[in-house]
Amino acid sequence: MATGVPSGGEFSQNPNFPPVGLWKSIDGGATFTLIGSPVPVCNNPLLPGGAFLSSFGSLRGVNHVELDPSASSTVYAGVFGRGIRRSTDSGATFAQIFKPASSSSSDRTEFAATHLANGKTRIYAGDGANSSTGTAFYRADDATQSAGGLFDGTNNTAAWKKLTSDDRTNPYYATFNYCTGQCVYDNFVVSPAGHPDEVYVGGSYQYGEYGFRSNGRAVVHSTDAGEHWGDMTFDATTAPVPPGSYASTYPPMLVAPNGMHPDQHALVVSPNNSGLFFEASDGGVVRSSGSFTDISSQCDSRAIGAASMITCHNLLSSVPSHLFSSNKGLSTLQFSTLSVDPTNPKHLQGGTQDNGTFETYGSAVQWPQIIYGDGGESGFDIGNPAIRFNQFFLGATDVNFQNGDPTKWVIIGGPLIQSGEAVEFYWPELMDPTVSGTMYTGFQHVWRTFDNGGNQAYLEANCPEFTVSFDDPGCGDWVPLGGANGDLTSSFWGDRDLTLGFPSVVAQVERFAGDTGTMWVATDSGRLFITNNANAANQADVTYTRIDSLASNDPERFISSVYIDPANKNHVWVSYSGYNSHTPSTPGHVFEVTYNPGAGTATWTDLSYDLSDLPITDLVRDDTTGDLYAASDFGVMKLANSGSAWTEAGGGLPKVEVSSLTIVPNARLLYAATHGRSAWKLTLP
């Protein structure tokens, strides 16, 4: 069993948990033993002892493991940043047989071992990191030879044949940059059992190629051991489309209905037909018909050069005759947040990871997509719910003045991205709960706009979603608050200015609905601020007071939510991610915080009680009853008003990560956005 962290960014592991690495069971999974000694792999100031542990010296651990198809005592392991290791003694010792392009922990090597008719074992390997440089696909036709015959201690030997080329006239171009710098996230290699010359390679969609020299190359397939390839990304029923366009339901892009999602993660084949595959991605599951068709004649009408024409004919000579979505009934969308129309508690918007933003008016089955791409935060204008906002990622945000019409989104994030400030992948952004038109968002500063990002007529004429870059400086009128000291992550504010050695960012922004100026702000390093004049006409006049520095028992960890008491702007409930084990002298996951501005003091009361030492992802309060609801990686817990025991908040919700909660006390509704099991609601008592 391989354990690791195959995703971007840093991760936080409870030091009391078993380390990442390769584990072995000889009793059907009843017990496991770590193979190899746990070793420290990186310094971490939040961990006692200062290090993550791994059995292979990799920050992220082991990403893939296979047994040799001819000898079960031979084990192959793919290790982040360490390539492929092989053991010939059932895991007692390992030797390196493949060197990756990079020693970075973001480098991921995927592989497939298959048995050849001559008795030898072949390995296909795909490798790359966060850069397209060095990403490549390889084949070794004798993986059971001595380790030195595969890796000489410095470099891979000639036993590994490189099957990648940047020459568009070469068939090996099919695997060039196949995971587009996202290999740590999008990467698989599969060779069907009994078909050693057949191999599937999956990575990331090539946006600039669809309609030009390929159909996107998200998944490619070879039947001659990687010498020639077909593009599996769209099937033969997809009509030719304008060059460079993408499968979308919005003009001016043409619909290409039978295709794959851009980010690929896994593939299995039918044991009865190696051409019938099931492919898993951020978009769910796609099934192929099991047969292939030559549509290379489509290339002839594409305005591409001679070299690209060769590539196109190569790749489109074998595509699936049909691709079918297999998502019905699965409900696997990864919701990040849910927002509620202030005039209709059943009208929701929900952002989903890499699948866009959807809306519903209360139906469990009708959720039309209102915008494509990544979906982070969303919201409705308090005075006119026909005005909404949506997020993509890393500061790319837009607004819609036309009741969510999918064709009417306009970009407003230009000044934010142009600022160069650090920002979370999905970052805090909100429409003011009291003042129509006002929005706030958090980078290193909190930024503000008084008119939903800009003049509607100007934005709709000059900043349409489909023709303008997200970083266009003319699209959006955001301004940073607080002047020179408005950077709430800077050393000006004292300690907690770094997170794992990197610049901190604003993690939470919440506005008090009882006035027009009070706002609470938190950072991912555990700083907590309040301001009473967030609405100051001159943005430089906004002033903050740091609250966490007034206490001694608040954890120095990621603040995952701030919920403001609607009856008292100086009274909030705060939740923390991370583990108590990281901050043993200041444990706790849920706190009640009361700030006394006159005395300049703040009290932090720990309400964690019997909560397990698990990160809390969100916290809301039922303002009618006073009950608290906390979201975690395993569901939602409830703390009754004045109680001291946390209980499960209702039945029916799967044991799944709940990324955020949205509560509507007056309607007696609690909504939960889950990461992988769609959206849920609970009717409150």
VOGU-3710 file (C-alpha; in Angstrom, 3 decimals, decimal comma):
1> matgvpsgge> 0,000/0,000/0,000  1,441/3,336/-1,055  0,729/6,463/0,974  1,516/9,993/-0,074  0,179/13,440/-0,830  -0,310/13,733/-4,623  -1,347/17,369/-4,792  0,107/20,833/-5,031  1,096/23,081/-2,154  2,215/22,115/1,331
11> fsqnpnfppv> 0,487/19,588/3,541  0,030/19,266/7,269  0,343/15,789/8,746  -0,450/14,978/12,353  2,882/13,823/13,795  1,020/11,196/15,822  -0,212/9,590/12,606  1,819/6,930/10,751  4,357/8,392/8,297  3,873/8,433/4,543
21> glwksidgga> 5,605/5,709/2,557  5,179/2,074/1,528  3,340/-0,317/3,820  3,099/-4,114/3,616  0,495/-6,566/4,920  0,813/-10,364/4,991  -2,509/-11,029/6,723  -5,041/-9,729/4,227  -4,842/-6,149/5,424  -5,473/-6,787/9,120
31> tftligspvp> -2,098/-5,269/10,004  0,516/-3,282/8,073  4,259/-2,778/8,500  6,153/0,225/7,165  8,796/-0,829/4,651  12,029/1,027/5,259  12,900/3,286/8,175  11,001/6,555/8,590  13,336/9,440/7,866  12,919/13,230/8,113
41> vcnnpllpgg> 12,482/14,868/4,718  11,866/18,575/5,384  11,962/21,108/8,142  8,587/22,289/9,420  8,424/24,884/12,176  4,907/23,761/13,067  5,974/20,183/13,869  7,587/19,034/17,123  11,002/17,821/16,049  10,741/19,969/12,951
51> aflssfgslr> 10,333/17,308/10,260  7,885/15,346/8,160  8,482/11,580/8,165  8,614/9,232/5,172  9,983/5,768/4,532  11,638/6,820/1,243  12,938/10,297/2,064  10,222/11,982/-0,003  8,139/14,906/1,236  5,023/13,394/-0,300
61> gvnhveldps> 5,764/9,683/-0,008  5,017/6,839/-2,416  2,582/7,524/-5,256  2,396/4,133/-6,975  3,314/0,506/-6,282  3,156/-2,653/-8,419  4,311/-6,246/-8,132  6,281/-7,750/-10,981  3,788/-9,715/-13,130  6,181/-12,694/-13,174
71> asstvyagvf> 7,660/-12,595/-9,666  5,587/-11,440/-6,702  8,704/-10,962/-4,570  9,759/-8,130/-6,886  8,161/-4,821/-5,963  8,285/-1,524/-7,875  7,514/1,771/-6,133  7,123/5,238/-7,612  8,337/7,856/-5,131  7,725/11,600/-5,396
81> grgirrstds> 11,001/13,212/-6,421  12,847/9,884/-6,311  11,727/8,083/-9,487  11,220/4,313/-9,386  12,664/2,015/-6,734  12,754/-1,783/-7,053  12,937/-4,521/-4,446  13,685/-8,159/-5,317  13,293/-9,430/-1,743  9,649/-8,621/-0,982
91> gatfaqifkp> 10,441/-5,114/0,180  13,339/-5,773/2,524  15,676/-3,607/0,438  15,168/-1,244/-2,487  17,410/0,058/-5,264  16,777/2,937/-7,642  16,142/1,912/-11,263  14,794/5,161/-12,737  15,927/8,718/-12,107  13,236/11,410/-12,413
101> asssssdrte> 13,581/14,693/-14,272  13,684/16,565/-10,980  14,400/15,777/-7,350  11,625/18,174/-6,387  8,830/16,718/-4,277  6,478/17,857/-7,039  8,081/15,392/-9,474  5,852/12,362/-9,971  6,767/9,179/-11,820  3,895/6,945/-12,894
111> faathlangk> 4,580/3,543/-14,408  3,105/0,238/-15,566  4,854/-3,146/-15,420  3,821/-5,753/-17,993  4,938/-9,295/-18,893  6,530/-9,956/-22,299  6,365/-13,189/-24,267  10,131/-13,658/-23,869  9,688/-13,860/-20,093  11,045/-10,418/-19,345
121> triyagdgan> 9,218/-7,538/-17,692  8,650/-4,273/-19,510  8,059/-1,005/-17,694  6,460/2,081/-19,190  7,210/5,241/-17,193  5,897/8,789/-17,411  7,630/11,472/-15,398  7,491/15,217/-14,817  7,259/17,985/-12,243  5,776/21,491/-12,064
131> sstgtafyra> 7,556/22,529/-15,246  7,049/21,220/-18,758  10,838/20,989/-19,065  11,919/17,377/-18,754  8,445/15,866/-18,845  8,738/12,667/-20,866  7,640/9,071/-21,400  9,990/6,059/-21,397  10,089/2,303/-21,963  12,440/-0,341/-20,560
141> ddatqsaggl> 12,084/-3,799/-22,114  14,031/-5,645/-19,410  13,154/-4,253/-16,002  14,409/-7,364/-14,185  18,057/-6,870/-15,115  20,467/-5,605/-12,483  19,627/-2,220/-10,995  22,930/-0,925/-12,338  21,845/-1,858/-15,832  18,927/0,573/-15,523
151> fdgtnntaaw> 20,422/3,365/-13,413  24,194/3,757/-13,167  24,133/5,786/-9,991  24,098/9,095/-11,825  21,825/8,744/-14,848  19,359/6,374/-16,430  21,057/3,972/-18,831  20,270/3,232/-22,465  17,969/0,474/-21,214  15,360/3,225/-20,959
161> kkltsddrtn> 14,151/4,331/-24,387  12,752/7,853/-24,477  9,456/7,968/-26,360  8,990/11,747/-26,283  10,011/14,418/-28,792  9,245/18,087/-29,343  9,515/17,504/-33,109  5,981/17,646/-34,498  6,889/15,371/-37,385  7,917/12,656/-34,920
171> pyyatfnyct> 5,212/10,283/-33,593  6,766/10,696/-30,147  5,381/14,238/-30,050  2,191/12,621/-28,704  3,708/12,503/-25,205  5,532/15,843/-25,333  4,678/17,919/-22,245  1,802/15,508/-21,691  1,009/16,707/-18,178  1,743/20,431/-18,793
181> gqcvydnfvv> 3,619/21,106/-15,578  0,856/19,475/-13,521  2,381/15,999/-13,369  2,080/15,882/-9,597  -1,697/16,143/-10,118  -2,486/14,829/-13,628  -0,539/11,699/-14,474  -1,222/8,035/-15,173  0,311/5,183/-17,177  -1,704/2,005/-17,802
191> spaghpdevy> -0,815/-1,115/-19,800  -3,682/-3,648/-20,038  -2,822/-7,087/-18,666  -1,965/-9,499/-21,456  -1,364/-6,676/-23,944  2,244/-5,575/-23,350  2,395/-3,467/-26,509  -0,663/-1,464/-25,516  -0,388/1,542/-23,221  -2,496/4,542/-22,176
201> vggsyqygey> -0,920/7,768/-20,919  -3,001/10,461/-19,238  -2,126/13,982/-18,189  -3,469/17,467/-18,840  -5,477/18,951/-21,678  -3,454/20,904/-24,243  -5,742/23,919/-24,581  -3,798/25,552/-27,388  -3,841/22,439/-29,577  -7,516/21,470/-29,740
211> gfrsngravv> -8,729/22,183/-33,239  -5,140/22,622/-34,418  -2,674/19,738/-34,363  -4,551/17,486/-31,912  -7,785/16,950/-30,045  -6,152/18,015/-26,799  -3,923/15,024/-25,915  -5,420/14,666/-22,442  -5,189/10,880/-22,924  -3,204/9,145/-25,663
221> hstdagehwg> -3,149/5,458/-26,575  -0,599/3,243/-28,318  -0,838/-0,334/-29,576  2,809/-0,667/-30,653  4,685/-0,072/-27,402  4,668/3,708/-27,645  5,927/4,105/-31,202  2,656/5,597/-32,514  -0,317/7,107/-30,728  -3,974/8,022/-31,021
231> dmtfdattap> -5,696/10,900/-29,224  -8,499/9,675/-26,923  -9,659/13,091/-25,709  -12,704/13,446/-27,989  -14,577/10,805/-29,911  -15,411/10,460/-33,593  -18,873/12,010/-33,171  -17,354/15,393/-32,309  -17,585/17,633/-35,353  -14,611/19,782/-36,348
241> vppgsyasty> -14,502/22,990/-34,336  -12,793/26,349/-34,681  -9,050/26,014/-33,984  -8,109/26,533/-30,371  -11,675/26,396/-29,052  -12,674/24,168/-26,178  -15,626/21,938/-25,384  -18,071/24,417/-23,926  -21,748/25,237/-23,871  -21,173/28,966/-24,285
251> ppmlvapngm> -20,700/31,106/-27,399  -18,485/31,818/-29,157  -17,165/28,316/-28,510  -18,735/25,397/-30,320  -20,185/22,504/-28,379  -18,045/19,365/-28,333  -20,190/17,085/-26,189  -18,375/13,754/-26,202  -15,016/14,378/-24,640  -12,929/14,221/-21,509
261> hpdqhalvvs> -12,298/16,681/-18,726  -8,933/18,493/-18,879  -7,370/16,844/-15,790  -6,819/13,076/-15,904  -6,217/10,845/-12,888  -6,909/7,157/-13,550  -7,892/4,625/-16,198  -8,883/0,956/-16,157  -9,724/-1,319/-19,072  -12,210/-4,128/-19,515
271> pnnsglffea> -10,584/-7,561/-19,078  -12,429/-8,643/-22,218  -11,552/-5,675/-24,449  -8,396/-3,639/-23,927  -9,882/-0,845/-26,026  -12,882/-0,424/-23,727  -11,719/1,862/-20,963  -13,142/3,763/-18,027  -11,328/7,037/-17,417  -11,505/9,125/-14,224
281> sdggvvrssg> -10,844/12,844/-14,027  -11,932/15,975/-12,206  -15,055/15,660/-14,337  -15,997/12,198/-13,116  -15,992/9,019/-15,200  -16,006/8,544/-18,977  -16,493/5,187/-20,713  -15,373/4,365/-24,235  -17,224/2,188/-26,723  -14,280/-0,166/-27,104
291> sftdissqcd> -13,591/0,587/-30,748  -11,534/3,193/-32,583  -12,069/5,276/-35,722  -9,845/7,207/-38,109  -10,962/10,872/-38,328  -7,652/12,245/-39,588  -9,415/13,709/-42,621  -10,566/16,488/-40,270  -6,964/17,699/-40,183  -7,023/18,722/-43,834
301> sraigaasmi> -9,387/21,634/-43,184  -7,344/22,995/-40,286  -5,123/25,994/-40,927  -1,924/24,475/-39,578  1,622/24,118/-40,880  3,180/21,061/-42,448  4,722/19,720/-39,226  1,491/20,149/-37,272  -0,398/18,483/-40,114  1,745/15,379/-39,632
311> tchnllssvp> 1,019/15,417/-35,897  -2,691/15,833/-36,509  -2,876/12,926/-38,943  -0,924/10,728/-36,549  -3,088/11,458/-33,522  -6,501/11,509/-35,193  -5,918/8,257/-37,058  -7,230/6,435/-33,994  -9,829/8,005/-31,717  -12,677/6,381/-29,746
321> shlfssnkgl> -15,734/5,820/-31,890  -17,820/6,952/-28,907  -17,238/8,311/-25,418  -20,028/8,213/-22,840  -20,397/10,028/-19,542  -20,861/7,586/-16,670  -21,602/10,146/-13,973  -25,343/9,715/-13,553  -26,108/8,879/-9,957  -22,537/9,319/-8,716
331> stlqfstlsv> -22,807/12,889/-7,358  -19,046/13,290/-7,184  -18,629/17,015/-7,835  -16,180/18,683/-5,454  -18,027/21,732/-4,136  -15,887/24,378/-2,515  -18,634/26,753/-1,337  -22,364/27,446/-1,589  -23,919/30,921/-1,616  -27,568/31,799/-0,989
341> dptnpkhlqg> -29,799/34,349/-2,703  -30,779/36,852/0,040  -34,367/36,856/-1,260  -34,784/33,100/-1,762  -33,103/30,616/0,617  -33,585/27,788/-1,888  -31,731/29,596/-4,664  -28,090/28,560/-4,465  -24,865/29,006/-6,375  -22,086/26,508/-5,869
351> gtqdngtfet> -18,487/26,608/-7,041  -16,898/23,264/-7,863  -13,283/22,256/-8,296  -12,467/22,506/-12,009  -16,080/22,057/-13,086  -17,442/25,559/-12,899  -20,243/27,114/-10,881  -23,788/25,755/-10,803  -27,088/27,054/-9,492  -30,339/25,560/-8,283
361> ygsavqwpqi> -33,698/26,843/-7,119  -34,157/23,945/-4,728  -34,184/20,987/-7,088  -32,023/17,985/-6,267  -31,589/17,153/-9,954  -31,631/20,439/-11,878  -28,353/22,313/-11,404  -27,527/24,181/-14,620  -23,937/25,319/-15,017  -23,723/29,112/-15,168
371> iygdggesgf> -19,965/29,430/-15,701  -17,181/27,035/-16,636  -13,696/26,430/-15,182  -12,748/26,300/-11,534  -15,390/27,396/-9,095  -14,401/28,906/-5,763  -16,404/31,477/-3,822  -19,612/32,938/-5,248  -22,237/35,383/-4,063  -25,350/37,482/-4,692
381> dignpairfn> -25,664/41,249/-4,358  -27,739/42,132/-1,292  -29,803/44,740/-3,146  -30,100/43,029/-6,521  -29,586/39,236/-6,582  -29,470/39,338/-10,375  -25,907/40,556/-9,840  -23,544/37,743/-8,828  -19,844/37,039/-8,623  -17,803/33,924/-9,239
391> qfflgatdvn> -14,194/32,840/-8,748  -11,860/30,749/-10,852  -8,493/30,482/-9,060  -5,549/32,578/-7,841  -7,316/35,918/-8,118  -9,206/35,379/-11,376  -12,708/36,608/-10,590  -15,706/37,846/-12,539  -19,174/39,283/-12,107  -22,509/38,881/-13,865
401> fqngdptkwv> -25,101/41,670/-14,056  -27,582/39,565/-16,052  -29,004/37,061/-13,554  -26,299/34,494/-14,183  -26,659/34,361/-17,968  -23,723/32,098/-18,925  -22,802/34,369/-21,834  -22,714/37,620/-19,811  -19,880/37,162/-17,336  -17,304/39,950/-17,237
411> iiggpliqsg> -13,801/39,960/-15,793  -13,120/42,229/-12,806  -9,920/40,812/-11,288  -7,316/42,634/-13,361  -5,999/44,979/-10,639  -5,877/42,122/-8,134  -3,689/39,906/-10,291  -1,581/42,816/-11,507  -0,758/43,690/-7,889  1,425/40,595/-7,621
421> eavefywpel> 0,203/39,922/-4,094  0,101/36,359/-2,798  -3,338/34,756/-2,691  -4,919/31,425/-1,861  -6,012/29,132/-4,713  -9,622/29,748/-3,652  -9,521/32,963/-1,661  -11,955/34,938/0,521  -14,342/37,166/-1,401  -17,795/38,428/-0,534
431> mdptvsgtmy> -20,565/40,784/-1,496  -21,356/43,099/1,401  -24,262/41,832/3,557  -25,661/45,351/3,937  -24,438/47,674/1,178  -25,399/46,886/-2,411  -22,490/47,061/-4,842  -19,728/46,781/-2,255  -17,422/43,769/-2,405  -14,348/42,753/-0,420
441> tgfqhvwrtf> -11,626/40,239/-1,210  -8,441/39,104/0,518  -4,918/38,795/-0,863  -2,191/40,265/1,370  -4,320/43,378/1,666  -8,076/43,353/1,805  -9,292/44,940/-1,436  -12,607/46,718/-2,032  -14,908/47,872/-4,794  -18,029/50,024/-4,365
451> dnggnqayle> -19,678/49,072/-7,689  -19,317/45,297/-8,111  -15,987/45,668/-9,836  -16,730/48,560/-12,158  -19,236/50,301/-14,375  -21,586/47,718/-15,853  -21,725/49,228/-19,338  -17,943/49,543/-19,518  -17,295/46,026/-18,244  -19,808/44,399/-20,574
461> ancpeftvsf> -18,356/46,273/-23,546  -14,660/45,864/-22,738  -14,189/42,926/-20,365  -16,304/39,987/-21,598  -15,302/36,667/-20,087  -14,525/34,917/-23,337  -12,270/37,410/-25,069  -10,275/39,214/-22,354  -7,444/37,983/-20,152  -8,096/37,599/-16,423
471> ddpgcgdwvp> -5,221/39,976/-15,646  -6,325/42,807/-17,934  -5,561/45,894/-15,802  -8,555/47,748/-17,243  -11,024/45,145/-15,997  -11,952/45,885/-12,402  -11,632/48,842/-10,038  -10,501/47,172/-6,808  -8,385/49,202/-4,374  -6,273/47,945/-1,433
481> lggangdlts> -7,364/49,061/2,023  -5,248/50,468/4,812  -2,495/52,332/3,037  1,116/51,411/3,757  0,159/49,247/6,732  -2,775/47,576/5,037  -0,705/44,505/4,184  -1,996/42,333/7,026  0,669/39,708/6,388  3,684/42,024/6,715
491> sfwgdrdltl> 6,238/42,148/9,528  4,808/45,550/10,502  2,177/43,636/12,462  4,727/41,572/14,384  4,964/37,803/14,568  3,103/35,228/12,471  4,124/36,871/9,217  5,211/33,596/7,596  3,579/30,232/6,949  6,038/27,343/6,549
501> gfpsvvaqve> 8,623/29,926/5,567  6,447/31,451/2,848  4,565/34,775/2,804  1,265/34,597/4,593  -2,058/35,482/2,927  -5,471/36,672/4,037  -7,579/33,566/4,631  -10,902/34,976/5,887  -12,845/38,208/5,368  -16,223/38,694/7,089
511> rfagdtgtmw> -18,445/41,783/7,340  -20,786/42,548/10,238  -24,312/42,960/8,852  -25,377/45,331/11,638  -23,479/48,334/10,267  -21,586/49,371/7,142  -18,002/49,394/8,384  -17,118/46,583/10,794  -15,057/43,807/9,269  -13,053/40,876/10,654
521> vatdsgrlfi> -10,016/39,560/8,780  -7,845/36,493/9,440  -4,638/35,169/7,895  -3,453/31,649/7,254  -0,752/32,092/9,909  -3,241/32,775/12,705  -3,453/36,564/12,794  -6,904/38,021/13,502  -7,907/41,659/12,884  -10,929/43,915/13,243
531> tnnanaanqa> -11,685/47,244/11,585  -14,652/49,534/12,129  -14,213/51,649/9,010  -13,847/49,219/6,115  -16,202/51,521/4,209  -14,023/54,653/4,561  -14,310/56,774/1,428  -10,525/57,026/1,226  -9,238/53,464/1,180  -5,993/54,516/2,873
541> dvtytridsl> -7,960/55,657/5,945  -9,068/52,119/6,839  -7,440/51,109/10,145  -7,068/47,688/11,744  -6,564/46,347/15,251  -4,817/43,020/15,690  -6,770/40,808/18,098  -4,865/37,527/18,351  -1,855/39,271/19,894  -4,073/40,240/22,845
551> asndperfis> -4,437/36,599/23,890  -2,040/33,873/24,991  -4,095/30,766/24,243  -4,911/31,240/20,552  -3,261/28,682/18,220  -0,674/29,788/15,679  -2,463/27,922/12,913  -4,601/28,505/9,839  -7,848/30,299/10,729  -10,482/28,532/8,657
561> svyidpankn> -13,535/30,651/9,528  -14,811/33,631/11,476  -18,523/33,870/12,346  -19,736/37,232/13,673  -22,473/37,492/16,302  -25,282/39,450/14,558  -26,052/41,149/17,890  -22,491/42,151/18,832  -19,864/43,175/16,314  -17,070/42,503/18,829
571> hvwvsysgyn> -18,122/38,896/19,465  -17,122/36,105/17,073  -16,562/32,374/16,841  -13,329/31,243/15,206  -12,242/27,844/13,874  -8,750/26,519/13,187  -7,343/24,048/10,742  -4,221/21,993/11,498  -3,585/19,824/14,537  -3,151/20,439/18,256
581> shtpstpghv> 0,007/18,363/17,961  1,527/21,202/15,947  0,793/23,754/18,671  0,737/21,655/21,869  0,949/24,669/24,176  -2,077/26,310/22,526  -4,477/23,520/21,518  -8,002/23,984/20,255  -10,083/24,009/17,096  -13,129/26,141/18,019
591> fevtynpgag> -12,987/29,356/20,051  -15,416/32,014/21,213  -13,696/35,392/21,020  -14,854/38,600/22,693  -13,015/41,849/22,022  -13,260/44,781/24,432  -12,158/47,849/22,441  -12,344/50,156/25,447  -9,967/48,067/27,521  -7,942/46,872/24,558
601> tatwtdlsyd> -8,356/43,241/25,618  -9,709/40,056/24,105  -10,764/36,752/25,651  -10,494/33,416/23,842  -12,659/30,615/25,216  -11,891/27,136/23,894  -15,100/25,345/22,886  -13,387/22,315/21,378  -14,315/20,065/24,322  -14,463/16,472/23,022
611> lsdlpitdlv> -13,768/17,266/19,372  -11,083/14,986/17,999  -7,770/16,537/16,995  -8,926/17,128/13,439  -8,755/20,259/11,282  -11,995/22,254/11,213  -12,756/23,599/7,752  -15,681/25,893/8,597  -17,842/27,021/11,496  -21,311/28,602/11,527
621> rddttgdlya> -23,847/29,432/14,215  -27,602/29,042/14,328  -28,481/32,531/15,510  -31,953/31,351/16,508  -30,845/28,634/18,935  -27,194/29,502/19,550  -26,015/26,085/18,359  -22,651/25,818/16,581  -21,938/23,634/13,543  -18,370/22,658/12,634
631> asdfgvmkla> -17,267/21,099/9,351  -14,323/18,721/9,095  -12,819/16,085/6,809  -15,356/13,609/8,185  -18,651/15,478/8,182  -20,413/18,056/10,343  -20,567/18,210/14,139  -22,937/20,182/16,371  -22,393/21,870/19,734  -25,680/22,756/21,424
641> nsgsawteag> -25,985/26,182/23,000  -24,327/26,105/26,443  -23,387/22,471/25,842  -20,001/20,809/26,250  -20,307/17,768/23,976  -20,080/17,717/20,200  -22,465/15,375/18,384  -23,089/14,433/14,782  -25,251/17,089/13,127  -28,000/14,960/11,661
651> gglpkvevss> -27,900/11,743/9,691  -27,481/10,906/6,037  -24,343/12,884/5,265  -21,485/10,642/4,065  -18,199/10,554/5,956  -16,605/13,052/3,622  -14,645/16,281/3,701  -17,023/19,207/4,091  -15,246/22,217/2,673  -17,741/24,861/3,787
661> ltivpnarll> -21,066/25,471/5,501  -23,763/28,020/4,672  -26,512/28,612/7,201  -29,845/30,423/6,781  -31,252/30,556/10,330  -34,524/32,242/9,383  -35,266/29,505/6,838  -33,989/26,771/9,213  -31,556/25,472/6,599  -27,919/24,420/6,769
671> yaathgrsaw> -26,082/23,721/3,512  -22,885/21,669/3,275  -20,472/21,788/0,348  -18,557/18,512/0,186  -15,339/17,675/-1,615  -16,414/14,770/-3,775  -19,986/13,973/-2,693  -21,819/17,028/-4,045  -24,017/19,432/-2,025  -26,258/18,605/0,943
681> kltlp> -28,810/20,344/3,121  -30,025/19,831/6,682  -33,351/21,143/7,956  -32,672/22,626/11,361  -34,980/21,916/14,319
//
